Amino acid sequence: MEIDGSVVEATRQVRVRFVTKLPTPLKAPTASIAVPSNLTRMGLSEIVNLLLKNGNPHCQPQPFDFLIDGELVRMSLEEFLLAKGISAEKILEIEYIKAVAPRKQEEPCLHDDWVSALDGSSPSFILTGCYDSYGRIWKAGGLCTHTLAGHSDAITSVSIINPKGAESGSIIRLVTASKDRTLRLWKFDADEPLNHTTNITAFKILSGHTSSVQSVSSGPSEEMVCSGSWDCSIKLWKTDYDAEGDLAIKKRKVDANTSLYEESQLEGGAVSTLVGHTQCVSSVIWPEHQTIYSTSWDHSLRRWDVETGKDSLNLVCGKVLNCLDVGGEGSALIAAGGSDPVLRIWDPRKPGTLAPTFQFSSHSSWITACKWHTKSWFHLLSASYDGKVMLWDLRTAWPLAVIDSHKDKVLCADWWKGDSIISGGADSKLCISSEISV
């Protein structure tokens, strides 16, 4: 079968065979065909859609990406074959997959100040933190159902402690960190039907940091959280309602002119402290029971043993680091970004791990957030002061997609429900980019 010039202008020909792991309706004939060698992924996508439509007239066209020898094609076939030293004389096997890019932009959720933190780990809602000192819970459709009131300064980080609680009908617990040097624990019923915004008060205040708390992460057991601060320390805290030794804060009047009272709260201290960083601890994550990872403005990325309190890995990057996440193959790859436009990825399982395994350099300013997709070994996102969120695949050095929904610095980003990217920024917006096929 030959593809004529009706698809693209004919040039030098290459014989190819299209293969895929996609379900039957998206399987093209596997017979080899001749295609122009100057085709890029757009032209290849056009051909695959034509082949699919020939087999099924009702098949709707969609964008595809293409892999040759496990690497995504991001140039013309001819350039790719030349760069990789692949002979153009043999039949070239090309695997096609659904293009990973957002197909829809939802209406942004407006805040009163910078959106500095968010968590999309629950499919039922999005948790945001704002420079106006309030946390907010957002349901689909841009409905803000709860406001978390109590911090006296900007919220810097948020985390959903039991994100699957909404599925099991249990009470959801949350933790927020703030420039006011405290963390606060909150609880609410995600299933409660609300058509208006309800204020909730923290059930527990965690005090002990001596400077702004920059990052918080819940542990896998849901019984503890860890936090990183400008005081250079990482602290571990219990998340239960009435731990022994907690001090009760009695009810007090919030407004002298009304009968409004603040609910009774508990105040808890840190269980332990991890010391070693020499500057601000900018980001912490707690992916495994005995392991915490952290980044710092002291240019280091560390892995801590929770039991011993010692660091078992200390990578020095040479740059201030702002964010990190662990995921990818074997949930073992460490991604981090900082005070340059480079997203770096290390694989600590390999010898000589001081050098990053991957480096992505398409941003033009500081990187503020990075997050692995929970169900893919290859995909992660990054956000930057350049106002962009970028989607990455380890099989190519170029971003799969560039999302420019924001009109100012992007301060935080996450995945939501597996097929959406959520991001917050200095334009006071929570933006949702959806219908992403990963």
GUNUVEX-739132 format. One record per residue (C-alpha): y, z, x; residue number from 0. Coordinates in Angstrom, 2 decimals. Example, Ala and Ser with C-alpha at 12.3 -4.5 7.8 and 13.67 -1.06 7.14 Angstrom:
<r Y="-4.50" Z="7.80" X="12.30" k="0"/>
<r Y="-1.06" Z="7.14" X="13.67" k="1"/>
END
This chain:
<r Y="0.00" Z="0.00" X="0.00" k="0"/>
<r Y="3.43" Z="-0.93" X="1.32" k="1"/>
<r Y="6.76" Z="0.60" X="0.29" k="2"/>
<r Y="9.27" Z="-2.25" X="-0.09" k="3"/>
<r Y="12.98" Z="-2.23" X="0.64" k="4"/>
<r Y="13.88" Z="-0.96" X="-2.82" k="5"/>
<r Y="13.71" Z="2.64" X="-1.57" k="6"/>
<r Y="15.49" Z="2.39" X="1.75" k="7"/>
<r Y="16.60" Z="-0.33" X="4.06" k="8"/>
<r Y="13.61" Z="-1.66" X="5.98" k="9"/>
<r Y="13.52" Z="-1.07" X="9.76" k="10"/>
<r Y="10.73" Z="-0.44" X="12.21" k="11"/>
<r Y="7.66" Z="0.76" X="10.31" k="12"/>
<r Y="5.49" Z="3.85" X="10.83" k="13"/>
<r Y="2.21" Z="4.39" X="9.01" k="14"/>
<r Y="2.02" Z="7.81" X="7.36" k="15"/>
<r Y="-0.30" Z="9.77" X="5.12" k="16"/>
<r Y="1.23" Z="12.39" X="2.82" k="17"/>
<r Y="-0.78" Z="15.59" X="2.30" k="18"/>
<r Y="0.07" Z="18.81" X="0.48" k="19"/>
<r Y="-1.25" Z="22.21" X="-0.59" k="20"/>
<r Y="0.78" Z="22.00" X="-3.81" k="21"/>
<r Y="-1.08" Z="21.96" X="-7.17" k="22"/>
<r Y="-2.57" Z="18.76" X="-8.62" k="23"/>
<r Y="0.46" Z="17.47" X="-10.55" k="24"/>
<r Y="2.33" Z="17.31" X="-7.23" k="25"/>
<r Y="-0.44" Z="15.70" X="-5.16" k="26"/>
<r Y="0.42" Z="12.16" X="-4.06" k="27"/>
<r Y="-2.26" Z="9.57" X="-3.11" k="28"/>
<r Y="-3.56" Z="10.24" X="0.40" k="29"/>
<r Y="-3.90" Z="6.57" X="1.38" k="30"/>
<r Y="-1.77" Z="5.65" X="4.40" k="31"/>
<r Y="1.42" Z="3.67" X="3.76" k="32"/>
<r Y="4.05" Z="2.06" X="5.97" k="33"/>
<r Y="7.54" Z="3.58" X="5.82" k="34"/>
<r Y="10.75" Z="2.87" X="7.78" k="35"/>
<r Y="10.98" Z="4.96" X="10.94" k="36"/>
<r Y="14.65" Z="5.78" X="10.33" k="37"/>
<r Y="13.81" Z="7.85" X="7.24" k="38"/>
<r Y="15.05" Z="11.43" X="7.11" k="39"/>
<r Y="13.69" Z="14.12" X="4.77" k="40"/>
<r Y="15.84" Z="12.75" X="1.93" k="41"/>
<r Y="14.24" Z="9.33" X="2.20" k="42"/>
<r Y="10.77" Z="10.82" X="2.57" k="43"/>
<r Y="11.40" Z="12.96" X="-0.52" k="44"/>
<r Y="12.43" Z="9.84" X="-2.43" k="45"/>
<r Y="9.17" Z="8.11" X="-1.50" k="46"/>
<r Y="6.97" Z="11.10" X="-2.45" k="47"/>
<r Y="8.75" Z="11.35" X="-5.80" k="48"/>
<r Y="8.16" Z="7.61" X="-6.35" k="49"/>
<r Y="4.45" Z="8.00" X="-5.56" k="50"/>
<r Y="4.18" Z="10.97" X="-7.93" k="51"/>
<r Y="5.97" Z="9.10" X="-10.70" k="52"/>
<r Y="3.62" Z="6.12" X="-10.27" k="53"/>
<r Y="0.72" Z="8.48" X="-11.00" k="54"/>
<r Y="2.52" Z="10.41" X="-13.74" k="55"/>
<r Y="5.54" Z="8.83" X="-15.47" k="56"/>
<r Y="6.58" Z="12.26" X="-16.81" k="57"/>
<r Y="6.84" Z="13.80" X="-13.34" k="58"/>
<r Y="10.40" Z="15.01" X="-12.71" k="59"/>
<r Y="11.87" Z="14.26" X="-9.26" k="60"/>
<r Y="12.46" Z="17.23" X="-6.98" k="61"/>
<r Y="13.41" Z="17.81" X="-3.34" k="62"/>
<r Y="10.67" Z="18.26" X="-0.74" k="63"/>
<r Y="10.52" Z="19.36" X="2.88" k="64"/>
<r Y="8.16" Z="17.82" X="5.43" k="65"/>
<r Y="6.01" Z="19.26" X="8.22" k="66"/>
<r Y="4.57" Z="17.38" X="11.18" k="67"/>
<r Y="2.22" Z="19.43" X="13.38" k="68"/>
<r Y="3.51" Z="22.60" X="11.71" k="69"/>
<r Y="7.20" Z="21.92" X="12.38" k="70"/>
<r Y="9.79" Z="21.03" X="9.76" k="71"/>
<r Y="11.38" Z="17.60" X="10.12" k="72"/>
<r Y="15.16" Z="17.90" X="10.43" k="73"/>
<r Y="15.96" Z="14.46" X="11.88" k="74"/>
<r Y="14.75" Z="10.90" X="11.37" k="75"/>
<r Y="11.03" Z="10.20" X="11.84" k="76"/>
<r Y="11.78" Z="8.10" X="14.90" k="77"/>
<r Y="13.88" Z="10.81" X="16.52" k="78"/>
<r Y="11.29" Z="13.46" X="15.70" k="79"/>
<r Y="8.40" Z="11.47" X="17.19" k="80"/>
<r Y="10.42" Z="10.74" X="20.31" k="81"/>
<r Y="11.50" Z="14.38" X="20.74" k="82"/>
<r Y="7.91" Z="15.64" X="20.34" k="83"/>
<r Y="6.22" Z="12.87" X="22.32" k="84"/>
<r Y="4.11" Z="11.77" X="19.34" k="85"/>
<r Y="2.81" Z="8.21" X="19.31" k="86"/>
<r Y="4.19" Z="6.02" X="16.52" k="87"/>
<r Y="1.10" Z="3.78" X="16.76" k="88"/>
<r Y="-1.33" Z="6.12" X="15.03" k="89"/>
<r Y="-1.30" Z="7.16" X="11.37" k="90"/>
<r Y="1.06" Z="10.11" X="11.07" k="91"/>
<r Y="-0.05" Z="12.96" X="8.79" k="92"/>
<r Y="2.95" Z="14.51" X="7.02" k="93"/>
<r Y="2.61" Z="17.62" X="4.88" k="94"/>
<r Y="5.16" Z="18.04" X="2.10" k="95"/>
<r Y="6.22" Z="21.32" X="0.52" k="96"/>
<r Y="8.83" Z="22.26" X="-2.07" k="97"/>
<r Y="12.28" Z="22.41" X="-0.51" k="98"/>
<r Y="13.47" Z="26.00" X="-0.20" k="99"/>
<r Y="17.04" Z="26.01" X="-1.51" k="100"/>
<r Y="18.81" Z="27.59" X="-4.48" k="101"/>
<r Y="19.08" Z="25.35" X="-7.51" k="102"/>
<r Y="21.39" Z="27.54" X="-9.58" k="103"/>
<r Y="24.39" Z="29.82" X="-9.05" k="104"/>
<r Y="24.71" Z="32.63" X="-11.60" k="105"/>
<r Y="28.08" Z="33.97" X="-12.74" k="106"/>
<r Y="29.25" Z="36.54" X="-10.14" k="107"/>
<r Y="29.36" Z="40.25" X="-11.05" k="108"/>
<r Y="32.89" Z="41.49" X="-10.33" k="109"/>
<r Y="33.62" Z="44.82" X="-8.64" k="110"/>
<r Y="36.89" Z="46.70" X="-8.05" k="111"/>
<r Y="36.65" Z="46.52" X="-4.26" k="112"/>
<r Y="34.48" Z="45.17" X="-1.44" k="113"/>
<r Y="30.76" Z="45.00" X="-2.23" k="114"/>
<r Y="29.41" Z="46.64" X="0.91" k="115"/>
<r Y="25.75" Z="47.35" X="0.07" k="116"/>
<r Y="22.97" Z="46.21" X="-2.24" k="117"/>
<r Y="19.23" Z="46.48" X="-2.86" k="118"/>
<r Y="17.17" Z="43.90" X="-4.76" k="119"/>
<r Y="13.74" Z="45.48" X="-4.31" k="120"/>
<r Y="13.34" Z="46.19" X="-8.05" k="121"/>
<r Y="12.78" Z="43.14" X="-10.28" k="122"/>
<r Y="14.42" Z="45.02" X="-13.17" k="123"/>
<r Y="17.90" Z="45.56" X="-11.72" k="124"/>
<r Y="20.21" Z="45.23" X="-8.72" k="125"/>
<r Y="21.76" Z="48.27" X="-7.06" k="126"/>
<r Y="25.18" Z="47.80" X="-5.41" k="127"/>
<r Y="27.53" Z="50.02" X="-3.40" k="128"/>
<r Y="31.25" Z="49.45" X="-3.27" k="129"/>
<r Y="34.30" Z="50.43" X="-1.22" k="130"/>
<r Y="35.73" Z="52.06" X="-4.38" k="131"/>
<r Y="33.14" Z="54.86" X="-3.77" k="132"/>
<r Y="30.99" Z="53.92" X="-6.79" k="133"/>
<r Y="27.43" Z="52.67" X="-6.98" k="134"/>
<r Y="26.47" Z="50.35" X="-9.82" k="135"/>
<r Y="23.27" Z="49.20" X="-11.49" k="136"/>
<r Y="23.23" Z="45.62" X="-12.77" k="137"/>
<r Y="20.76" Z="44.06" X="-15.18" k="138"/>
<r Y="20.22" Z="40.32" X="-15.70" k="139"/>
<r Y="23.15" Z="38.59" X="-17.32" k="140"/>
<r Y="25.71" Z="40.50" X="-15.27" k="141"/>
<r Y="25.50" Z="43.69" X="-17.35" k="142"/>
<r Y="26.48" Z="46.87" X="-15.50" k="143"/>
<r Y="24.42" Z="49.61" X="-17.17" k="144"/>
<r Y="25.13" Z="52.60" X="-14.91" k="145"/>
<r Y="27.90" Z="53.78" X="-12.61" k="146"/>
<r Y="27.03" Z="56.25" X="-9.83" k="147"/>
<r Y="30.06" Z="58.54" X="-9.49" k="148"/>
<r Y="30.48" Z="61.29" X="-6.92" k="149"/>
<r Y="31.18" Z="59.97" X="-3.41" k="150"/>
<r Y="34.72" Z="60.51" X="-2.12" k="151"/>
<r Y="34.83" Z="57.45" X="0.15" k="152"/>
<r Y="33.34" Z="53.96" X="0.47" k="153"/>
<r Y="29.59" Z="53.51" X="-0.04" k="154"/>
<r Y="28.10" Z="51.86" X="3.04" k="155"/>
<r Y="24.39" Z="51.57" X="2.20" k="156"/>
<r Y="22.05" Z="51.92" X="-0.79" k="157"/>
<r Y="18.29" Z="52.06" X="-1.26" k="158"/>
<r Y="15.93" Z="52.16" X="-4.26" k="159"/>
<r Y="13.40" Z="54.89" X="-3.47" k="160"/>
<r Y="10.72" Z="53.86" X="-6.00" k="161"/>
<r Y="11.46" Z="50.20" X="-6.91" k="162"/>
<r Y="8.23" Z="49.83" X="-8.93" k="163"/>
<r Y="9.06" Z="52.82" X="-11.08" k="164"/>
<r Y="10.54" Z="50.63" X="-13.81" k="165"/>
<r Y="7.21" Z="48.79" X="-14.13" k="166"/>
<r Y="5.25" Z="52.03" X="-14.55" k="167"/>
<r Y="7.74" Z="53.57" X="-16.95" k="168"/>
<r Y="8.74" Z="56.38" X="-14.58" k="169"/>
<r Y="12.20" Z="57.59" X="-13.68" k="170"/>
<r Y="13.90" Z="55.53" X="-10.95" k="171"/>
<r Y="15.30" Z="57.37" X="-7.93" k="172"/>
<r Y="18.07" Z="55.99" X="-5.72" k="173"/>
<r Y="19.88" Z="57.03" X="-2.55" k="174"/>
<r Y="23.38" Z="56.09" X="-1.41" k="175"/>
<r Y="25.18" Z="56.64" X="1.91" k="176"/>
<r Y="28.91" Z="56.89" X="2.37" k="177"/>
<r Y="31.82" Z="57.14" X="4.75" k="178"/>
<r Y="32.29" Z="60.64" X="3.27" k="179"/>
<r Y="29.49" Z="61.74" X="5.67" k="180"/>
<r Y="26.98" Z="62.49" X="2.89" k="181"/>
<r Y="24.04" Z="60.88" X="1.17" k="182"/>
<r Y="23.42" Z="61.33" X="-2.54" k="183"/>
<r Y="20.21" Z="61.17" X="-4.55" k="184"/>
<r Y="20.27" Z="59.83" X="-8.11" k="185"/>
<r Y="17.78" Z="59.34" X="-10.94" k="186"/>
<r Y="17.91" Z="57.33" X="-14.17" k="187"/>
<r Y="15.66" Z="55.80" X="-16.83" k="188"/>
<r Y="15.55" Z="52.03" X="-16.28" k="189"/>
<r Y="13.93" Z="51.47" X="-19.68" k="190"/>
<r Y="16.66" Z="53.22" X="-21.66" k="191"/>
<r Y="18.36" Z="50.58" X="-23.87" k="192"/>
<r Y="22.09" Z="50.48" X="-23.12" k="193"/>
<r Y="24.85" Z="48.22" X="-24.34" k="194"/>
<r Y="27.58" Z="50.04" X="-22.44" k="195"/>
<r Y="28.06" Z="51.48" X="-18.95" k="196"/>
<r Y="26.88" Z="55.08" X="-18.48" k="197"/>
<r Y="28.08" Z="57.38" X="-15.72" k="198"/>
<r Y="25.41" Z="59.33" X="-13.85" k="199"/>
<r Y="25.82" Z="62.14" X="-11.33" k="200"/>
<r Y="23.75" Z="62.72" X="-8.23" k="201"/>
<r Y="21.08" Z="65.41" X="-8.56" k="202"/>
<r Y="21.24" Z="66.20" X="-4.87" k="203"/>
<r Y="23.76" Z="65.90" X="-2.03" k="204"/>
<r Y="22.39" Z="65.51" X="1.50" k="205"/>
<r Y="24.77" Z="66.96" X="4.09" k="206"/>
<r Y="24.45" Z="67.19" X="7.85" k="207"/>
<r Y="25.93" Z="64.09" X="9.44" k="208"/>
<r Y="29.23" Z="64.75" X="11.21" k="209"/>
<r Y="30.58" Z="61.24" X="10.77" k="210"/>
<r Y="30.35" Z="58.26" X="8.41" k="211"/>
<r Y="26.79" Z="57.44" X="7.32" k="212"/>
<r Y="26.26" Z="53.75" X="7.98" k="213"/>
<r Y="22.72" Z="53.02" X="6.76" k="214"/>
<r Y="19.95" Z="54.53" X="4.63" k="215"/>
<r Y="16.34" Z="53.47" X="4.07" k="216"/>
<r Y="13.59" Z="54.98" X="1.92" k="217"/>
<r Y="10.20" Z="55.62" X="3.46" k="218"/>
<r Y="6.97" Z="54.04" X="2.17" k="219"/>
<r Y="5.77" Z="57.36" X="0.72" k="220"/>
<r Y="8.91" Z="57.61" X="-1.49" k="221"/>
<r Y="9.11" Z="61.30" X="-0.51" k="222"/>
<r Y="11.63" Z="60.88" X="2.29" k="223"/>
<r Y="14.58" Z="58.75" X="3.40" k="224"/>
<r Y="16.18" Z="58.22" X="6.80" k="225"/>
<r Y="19.81" Z="57.59" X="7.62" k="226"/>
<r Y="21.86" Z="56.34" X="10.57" k="227"/>
<r Y="25.41" Z="57.46" X="11.27" k="228"/>
<r Y="28.49" Z="57.01" X="13.41" k="229"/>
<r Y="27.52" Z="60.40" X="14.90" k="230"/>
<r Y="24.82" Z="58.43" X="16.84" k="231"/>
<r Y="21.91" Z="60.22" X="15.15" k="232"/>
<r Y="19.13" Z="59.31" X="12.71" k="233"/>
<r Y="18.27" Z="62.01" X="10.18" k="234"/>
<r Y="15.23" Z="62.38" X="7.89" k="235"/>
<r Y="15.60" Z="63.91" X="4.43" k="236"/>
<r Y="13.33" Z="64.93" X="1.55" k="237"/>
<r Y="13.92" Z="63.24" X="-1.82" k="238"/>
<r Y="12.30" Z="65.72" X="-4.19" k="239"/>
<r Y="14.25" Z="67.48" X="-6.94" k="240"/>
<r Y="13.93" Z="71.11" X="-5.91" k="241"/>
<r Y="12.82" Z="71.48" X="-2.33" k="242"/>
<r Y="12.65" Z="75.02" X="-0.98" k="243"/>
<r Y="15.76" Z="75.98" X="0.91" k="244"/>
<r Y="18.10" Z="73.70" X="-1.05" k="245"/>
<r Y="21.37" Z="75.30" X="-2.04" k="246"/>
<r Y="22.43" Z="74.96" X="-5.68" k="247"/>
<r Y="25.97" Z="73.80" X="-6.34" k="248"/>
<r Y="27.12" Z="75.36" X="-9.57" k="249"/>
<r Y="28.81" Z="73.42" X="-12.35" k="250"/>
<r Y="32.52" Z="73.00" X="-11.82" k="251"/>
<r Y="35.34" Z="71.51" X="-13.80" k="252"/>
<r Y="36.08" Z="67.90" X="-12.88" k="253"/>
<r Y="39.40" Z="67.76" X="-14.75" k="254"/>
<r Y="41.54" Z="70.83" X="-15.47" k="255"/>
<r Y="42.94" Z="69.21" X="-18.62" k="256"/>
<r Y="39.55" Z="68.58" X="-20.24" k="257"/>
<r Y="36.27" Z="70.36" X="-20.77" k="258"/>
<r Y="34.44" Z="67.82" X="-18.56" k="259"/>
<r Y="32.05" Z="69.48" X="-16.14" k="260"/>
<r Y="30.07" Z="68.07" X="-13.24" k="261"/>
<r Y="26.33" Z="68.59" X="-13.54" k="262"/>
<r Y="24.59" Z="71.20" X="-11.44" k="263"/>
<r Y="23.54" Z="69.69" X="-8.11" k="264"/>
<r Y="21.40" Z="70.65" X="-5.16" k="265"/>
<r Y="22.48" Z="70.39" X="-1.56" k="266"/>
<r Y="19.81" Z="69.59" X="1.01" k="267"/>
<r Y="19.70" Z="69.57" X="4.80" k="268"/>
<r Y="17.92" Z="67.20" X="7.15" k="269"/>
<r Y="14.24" Z="67.77" X="7.91" k="270"/>
<r Y="14.54" Z="66.36" X="11.42" k="271"/>
<r Y="16.89" Z="64.36" X="13.66" k="272"/>
<r Y="16.10" Z="61.48" X="16.02" k="273"/>
<r Y="18.40" Z="61.41" X="19.03" k="274"/>
<r Y="18.76" Z="58.69" X="21.65" k="275"/>
<r Y="21.40" Z="56.17" X="20.59" k="276"/>
<r Y="24.75" Z="56.59" X="22.32" k="277"/>
<r Y="26.92" Z="54.84" X="19.73" k="278"/>
<r Y="26.98" Z="54.24" X="15.97" k="279"/>
<r Y="23.52" Z="53.79" X="14.41" k="280"/>
<r Y="24.35" Z="50.71" X="12.34" k="281"/>
<r Y="21.04" Z="50.06" X="10.57" k="282"/>
<r Y="17.74" Z="51.85" X="9.92" k="283"/>
<r Y="14.56" Z="50.75" X="8.14" k="284"/>
<r Y="11.37" Z="52.71" X="7.47" k="285"/>
<r Y="8.59" Z="50.14" X="6.82" k="286"/>
<r Y="5.56" Z="52.24" X="7.85" k="287"/>
<r Y="4.72" Z="55.93" X="7.43" k="288"/>
<r Y="5.07" Z="56.84" X="11.10" k="289"/>
<r Y="7.53" Z="54.17" X="12.22" k="290"/>
<r Y="11.31" Z="53.83" X="11.89" k="291"/>
<r Y="13.39" Z="51.01" X="13.40" k="292"/>
<r Y="17.08" Z="51.24" X="14.21" k="293"/>
<r Y="19.92" Z="49.19" X="15.66" k="294"/>
<r Y="23.09" Z="50.49" X="17.23" k="295"/>
<r Y="26.47" Z="49.56" X="18.59" k="296"/>
<r Y="25.04" Z="50.67" X="21.96" k="297"/>
<r Y="23.38" Z="47.18" X="22.01" k="298"/>
<r Y="19.87" Z="48.56" X="21.55" k="299"/>
<r Y="17.11" Z="48.09" X="18.99" k="300"/>
<r Y="14.62" Z="50.94" X="18.89" k="301"/>
<r Y="11.30" Z="51.78" X="17.28" k="302"/>
<r Y="10.72" Z="55.48" X="16.64" k="303"/>
<r Y="7.56" Z="57.53" X="16.17" k="304"/>
<r Y="8.33" Z="59.81" X="13.22" k="305"/>
<r Y="5.88" Z="62.52" X="14.30" k="306"/>
<r Y="7.03" Z="62.86" X="17.92" k="307"/>
<r Y="10.67" Z="61.87" X="17.40" k="308"/>
<r Y="10.48" Z="59.62" X="20.47" k="309"/>
<r Y="11.27" Z="55.92" X="20.72" k="310"/>
<r Y="8.28" Z="53.73" X="21.62" k="311"/>
<r Y="10.29" Z="50.52" X="21.94" k="312"/>
<r Y="13.81" Z="50.02" X="23.28" k="313"/>
<r Y="15.14" Z="46.46" X="23.32" k="314"/>
<r Y="18.59" Z="45.93" X="24.81" k="315"/>
<r Y="20.31" Z="42.90" X="23.33" k="316"/>
<r Y="23.63" Z="42.78" X="25.19" k="317"/>
<r Y="25.54" Z="42.68" X="21.90" k="318"/>
<r Y="26.63" Z="45.19" X="19.29" k="319"/>
<r Y="23.90" Z="45.12" X="16.59" k="320"/>
<r Y="24.72" Z="45.48" X="12.89" k="321"/>
<r Y="21.50" Z="44.86" X="10.96" k="322"/>
<r Y="17.75" Z="44.48" X="11.24" k="323"/>
<r Y="14.60" Z="43.90" X="9.22" k="324"/>
<r Y="10.87" Z="43.75" X="9.97" k="325"/>
<r Y="8.60" Z="41.11" X="8.38" k="326"/>
<r Y="7.17" Z="37.67" X="9.02" k="327"/>
<r Y="3.69" Z="37.16" X="10.46" k="328"/>
<r Y="1.72" Z="40.39" X="10.24" k="329"/>
<r Y="4.90" Z="42.13" X="9.09" k="330"/>
<r Y="5.56" Z="42.59" X="12.80" k="331"/>
<r Y="8.55" Z="40.37" X="13.65" k="332"/>
<r Y="11.90" Z="42.11" X="14.14" k="333"/>
<r Y="15.03" Z="40.21" X="13.09" k="334"/>
<r Y="18.48" Z="41.50" X="14.04" k="335"/>
<r Y="22.08" Z="40.32" X="13.98" k="336"/>
<r Y="25.30" Z="41.61" X="15.45" k="337"/>
<r Y="28.67" Z="40.86" X="16.96" k="338"/>
<r Y="27.98" Z="37.20" X="17.72" k="339"/>
<r Y="26.77" Z="34.31" X="15.51" k="340"/>
<r Y="23.15" Z="34.51" X="16.72" k="341"/>
<r Y="20.25" Z="35.74" X="14.57" k="342"/>
<r Y="17.58" Z="36.98" X="17.00" k="343"/>
<r Y="13.88" Z="37.56" X="16.30" k="344"/>
<r Y="11.48" Z="39.50" X="18.53" k="345"/>
<r Y="7.70" Z="39.74" X="18.41" k="346"/>
<r Y="6.84" Z="43.10" X="20.02" k="347"/>
<r Y="3.13" Z="42.19" X="20.08" k="348"/>
<r Y="3.74" Z="39.66" X="22.86" k="349"/>
<r Y="4.13" Z="40.63" X="26.51" k="350"/>
<r Y="7.66" Z="40.35" X="27.86" k="351"/>
<r Y="9.23" Z="41.19" X="24.52" k="352"/>
<r Y="12.67" Z="41.78" X="26.03" k="353"/>
<r Y="13.57" Z="38.16" X="25.24" k="354"/>
<r Y="13.81" Z="37.06" X="21.60" k="355"/>
<r Y="11.05" Z="34.72" X="20.38" k="356"/>
<r Y="13.51" Z="32.85" X="18.13" k="357"/>
<r Y="17.29" Z="32.47" X="18.12" k="358"/>
<r Y="19.25" Z="30.83" X="15.29" k="359"/>
<r Y="22.87" Z="29.93" X="15.99" k="360"/>
<r Y="24.41" Z="28.20" X="12.96" k="361"/>
<r Y="26.74" Z="31.01" X="11.85" k="362"/>
<r Y="30.28" Z="31.06" X="13.26" k="363"/>
<r Y="30.96" Z="34.82" X="13.16" k="364"/>
<r Y="29.35" Z="38.28" X="13.14" k="365"/>
<r Y="26.05" Z="38.65" X="11.31" k="366"/>
<r Y="26.07" Z="41.49" X="8.79" k="367"/>
<r Y="22.65" Z="41.28" X="7.11" k="368"/>
<r Y="19.19" Z="39.79" X="7.61" k="369"/>
<r Y="16.17" Z="40.08" X="5.35" k="370"/>
<r Y="12.62" Z="38.70" X="5.44" k="371"/>
<r Y="11.05" Z="37.29" X="2.29" k="372"/>
<r Y="8.32" Z="39.74" X="1.26" k="373"/>
<r Y="5.67" Z="37.08" X="0.57" k="374"/>
<r Y="6.31" Z="34.52" X="3.32" k="375"/>
<r Y="5.60" Z="34.61" X="7.03" k="376"/>
<r Y="8.31" Z="32.03" X="7.71" k="377"/>
<r Y="11.37" Z="32.67" X="5.54" k="378"/>
<r Y="14.32" Z="35.01" X="5.99" k="379"/>
<r Y="18.02" Z="35.07" X="5.18" k="380"/>
<r Y="21.17" Z="36.06" X="7.03" k="381"/>
<r Y="24.74" Z="36.83" X="5.99" k="382"/>
<r Y="27.91" Z="36.71" X="8.03" k="383"/>
<r Y="31.63" Z="37.35" X="8.27" k="384"/>
<r Y="31.94" Z="33.54" X="8.17" k="385"/>
<r Y="31.50" Z="33.80" X="4.38" k="386"/>
<r Y="28.07" Z="32.17" X="4.33" k="387"/>
<r Y="24.50" Z="33.19" X="3.54" k="388"/>
<r Y="21.87" Z="31.09" X="5.34" k="389"/>
<r Y="18.21" Z="30.54" X="4.55" k="390"/>
<r Y="15.90" Z="30.15" X="7.54" k="391"/>
<r Y="12.36" Z="28.96" X="8.21" k="392"/>
<r Y="10.78" Z="29.80" X="11.59" k="393"/>
<r Y="9.42" Z="26.24" X="11.73" k="394"/>
<r Y="12.85" Z="24.71" X="12.37" k="395"/>
<r Y="16.01" Z="25.71" X="14.26" k="396"/>
<r Y="18.32" Z="24.51" X="11.45" k="397"/>
<r Y="19.06" Z="26.46" X="8.26" k="398"/>
<r Y="17.15" Z="25.31" X="5.18" k="399"/>
<r Y="20.21" Z="25.99" X="3.03" k="400"/>
<r Y="23.76" Z="27.28" X="3.43" k="401"/>
<r Y="25.10" Z="29.26" X="0.47" k="402"/>
<r Y="28.89" Z="29.47" X="0.39" k="403"/>
<r Y="29.49" Z="31.26" X="-2.92" k="404"/>
<r Y="31.85" Z="33.79" X="-1.33" k="405"/>
<r Y="35.51" Z="33.27" X="-0.47" k="406"/>
<r Y="35.60" Z="36.02" X="2.15" k="407"/>
<r Y="33.32" Z="37.94" X="4.52" k="408"/>
<r Y="29.74" Z="38.50" X="3.29" k="409"/>
<r Y="28.83" Z="42.14" X="3.94" k="410"/>
<r Y="25.30" Z="42.43" X="2.51" k="411"/>
<r Y="22.45" Z="40.27" X="1.19" k="412"/>
<r Y="18.90" Z="40.63" X="-0.07" k="413"/>
<r Y="16.12" Z="38.84" X="-1.95" k="414"/>
<r Y="15.69" Z="39.57" X="-5.66" k="415"/>
<r Y="12.55" Z="38.85" X="-7.72" k="416"/>
<r Y="11.23" Z="36.59" X="-4.94" k="417"/>
<r Y="13.17" Z="33.52" X="-6.03" k="418"/>
<r Y="16.80" Z="34.66" X="-5.86" k="419"/>
<r Y="19.24" Z="35.66" X="-3.12" k="420"/>
<r Y="21.84" Z="38.29" X="-3.91" k="421"/>
<r Y="24.91" Z="38.88" X="-1.74" k="422"/>
<r Y="28.06" Z="40.98" X="-1.78" k="423"/>
<r Y="31.31" Z="40.57" X="0.05" k="424"/>
<r Y="34.96" Z="41.29" X="0.69" k="425"/>
<r Y="35.84" Z="39.09" X="-2.31" k="426"/>
<r Y="34.52" Z="41.96" X="-4.51" k="427"/>
<r Y="31.73" Z="39.80" X="-5.92" k="428"/>
<r Y="27.99" Z="40.22" X="-6.31" k="429"/>
<r Y="26.69" Z="36.63" X="-6.20" k="430"/>
<r Y="23.22" Z="35.52" X="-7.30" k="431"/>
<r Y="21.68" Z="32.23" X="-6.10" k="432"/>
<r Y="18.47" Z="31.59" X="-8.05" k="433"/>
<r Y="15.50" Z="29.29" X="-8.64" k="434"/>
<r Y="14.43" Z="29.23" X="-4.98" k="435"/>
<r Y="10.84" Z="28.09" X="-4.41" k="436"/>
<r Y="9.37" Z="30.05" X="-1.51" k="437"/>
END
